[in-house]
């Protein structure tokens, strides 16, 4: 994975989105749990697509990013 250096505007936008999530879920822990659940759902969908269409998506379990053919 790479390191991203964000500009001031982007950092402010991300901070604003984080505040909205915390307000929506009531606490930072609840917000993180909701994001983790969402991430797991996305990963499950990607794996299902990769299984159904093996020529479309190549999944690797090392430090490289998934590739789309």
N, C-alpha and C positions, 0 to 999 in steps of 0.2 A: 504494500500500500504506500501511497505517496503522502507527502505533507503539503497541505494547501495553506498559502499565505493569503488571507483575505484582506481586502481593502476596508476602510472605515465604514463605508456605506453598507457593504455586505455584512459586516459584523453587527451593525445596528439592526439590519433586517433580521438576522438570525436571532439576535437577542430579543427582538420584539415577538418573533414567532415562539420562542421559548417561553416568554412571559404569558402569551396566549394559551399555550398548552398547559402550563402550570395552573393558570386560572380555570381552565376547563376541567382539569382532573383533580384540582384541590391541593396537590402537593407535587414537588419535583419527583418523588419516588413513584407516584401514580402515573405521572406523565411518562417517565422512563419505561415503566412496565407496559403502558399502552403502545409506546413506540417499538418496544421489543416484540410485542405480540404482532404488530403490523409488519415488522421486518420478517418475522418467522413465516407469516402468511405469504409474503412476497417470495421468499426463498422456496417455499413449498410449491408455489405456482411455477417458478422457474424450473425447478426439478421435474415437475410434471410435464412441462413443455419439452424439456430435454429428453425425457424418457419416451415421450410420444413421437417426437421428431428428432432423432439422434443426429441427423445431418445439419440441423439448424443451429443447435447450441452445443458447444463443447464445455463440459464442466471439469475443472481441475481442482485438486485439493492442496495445491501448493500456494505460493505467494503471488502467482500470476492472476490477472483478472480474467473472468469468463470472456470467451470470444464468441461473437456471432458471425456465422459464415455468410 
